Amino acid sequence: MRATTLGTVLQHQLLPQFNSTVGLVDRNGVILYWSNSSFIGNDIFGKYAQSMLSFLLSKESKDSMNRLMNDSLHGKRGSGYISINSITNTISYEPVKINGKYFLTLYVISHIILQAM
């Protein structure tokens, strides 16, 4: 299955109450799926992705995001909070293994949208 197909399938599984997105990054840091398709195929720590993160995030948020990404690429699972456009987002990540071998990392980035009842 293509990573973009897998990412799309996973994206459609997220709860509609959350403004969420899915990301897939291989164990070497290459972005396999992201909601912004211009990131796909780029190294998360490469020049293009880092310049885009600098445009979207404050230096503090970018540094936090890079630490989180670094931890996740070592096969760790966890979560963290990143401020994007003054909105606190939760980034959760989980390693995906095939036959016990670390293959890629799944990310879910979300924030709650409060709706009037």
C-alpha positions in Angstrom: 0.0 0.0 0.0 1.3 3.5 -0.8 2.0 5.7 2.2 -0.2 8.4 0.8 -3.1 5.9 0.6 -2.5 4.7 4.1 -2.3 8.3 5.4 -5.6 9.2 3.7 -7.3 6.1 5.2 -6.0 7.0 8.6 -7.0 10.7 8.2 -10.6 9.6 7.5 -10.6 7.6 10.8 -10.1 10.6 13.0 -13.0 12.0 15.1 -14.8 14.9 13.5 -14.9 16.8 16.8 -11.2 17.4 16.5 -9.3 19.4 13.9 -6.7 16.7 13.4 -4.2 15.6 10.9 -2.2 12.5 10.4 1.5 12.3 9.5 3.8 9.4 8.6 7.6 9.6 8.7 10.0 6.8 8.0 12.7 5.8 10.5 15.2 8.0 8.6 13.1 11.1 8.9 11.6 11.2 5.4 8.0 12.5 5.4 5.8 9.8 3.7 2.5 11.5 4.3 1.4 14.9 5.6 -1.7 17.0 5.1 0.5 19.6 3.2 1.7 17.4 0.4 4.6 19.7 -0.4 6.3 18.1 2.7 6.1 14.6 1.3 9.5 13.2 0.3 11.4 15.7 2.3 13.6 15.0 5.4 11.9 16.4 8.5 15.3 17.9 9.5 16.2 19.0 6.0 16.4 22.6 4.6 12.9 22.6 3.1 10.9 21.3 6.1 12.9 23.3 8.6 12.4 26.5 6.6 8.6 25.8 6.4 8.6 25.1 10.2 10.4 28.4 10.8 7.7 30.2 8.8 4.8 28.5 10.6 6.2 28.3 14.2 7.9 30.5 16.7 11.5 29.5 17.4 10.5 28.0 20.8 7.7 25.9 19.1 10.1 24.9 16.3 12.7 23.7 18.8 10.0 21.8 20.7 8.8 20.2 17.5 12.3 19.2 16.5 12.9 17.6 20.0 9.7 15.7 19.7 10.5 14.5 16.2 14.0 13.5 17.3 12.5 11.4 20.2 9.9 9.9 17.9 12.5 8.8 15.3 14.2 6.7 18.0 11.2 4.4 18.1 9.8 6.1 21.2 6.1 6.8 21.7 4.7 9.8 23.4 3.1 13.2 23.0 3.8 16.9 23.4 2.2 20.3 23.0 3.2 22.7 20.2 1.7 26.2 19.7 0.8 26.8 16.1 -0.7 30.2 15.3 -1.4 30.8 19.0 -3.4 27.5 19.2 -2.0 24.7 21.4 -1.9 21.5 19.5 -1.3 18.0 20.9 1.1 15.9 18.9 0.9 12.2 19.7 3.3 9.7 18.1 3.6 6.0 18.0 6.2 3.8 16.2 4.9 1.3 13.7 6.7 -2.0 13.5 6.5 -4.8 11.0 7.7 -8.2 12.2 9.1 -6.5 15.3 11.2 -4.0 13.2 10.7 -0.3 13.5 9.4 0.8 10.1 7.8 4.3 10.5 6.2 6.7 13.0 2.6 7.7 13.0 1.7 11.2 14.2 -1.7 12.7 15.1 -1.8 16.4 15.5 -5.0 17.8 17.0 -6.8 20.5 18.9 -10.4 20.6 20.1 -12.8 22.8 18.3 -15.5 23.9 20.8 -18.9 24.0 19.2 -22.0 25.7 20.5 -24.6 23.3 21.9 
